[in-house]
Amino acid sequence: MLNRFHCCSTCIWYEVKKKRGGPPVFRCSRLGYETKPTYQFDCWQPKERVKKRMEREESTN
């Protein structure tokens, strides 16, 4: 079963850098390159709030 929370935007390594006058840049600080919020990598480490939500959802099932 795929985890619906698993994506870059929920990972501890995910960063958003804002450029002056330009669009924001989404990047993975661990891997060192640009990514997109919906991408998925095997190195995913969920943020604390995501872990709590996953636990809460699991306990209700």
Number of C-alpha atoms within 10 A of each C-alpha: 3 5 7 7 16 18 19 24 23 20 21 16 18 23 19 16 10 11 9 7 6 7 9 12 14 18 20 19 13 12 12 9 10 13 18 15 16 11 10 16 11 7 11 17 17 20 14 12 10 16 14 12 12 15 11 11 10 9 8 6 5
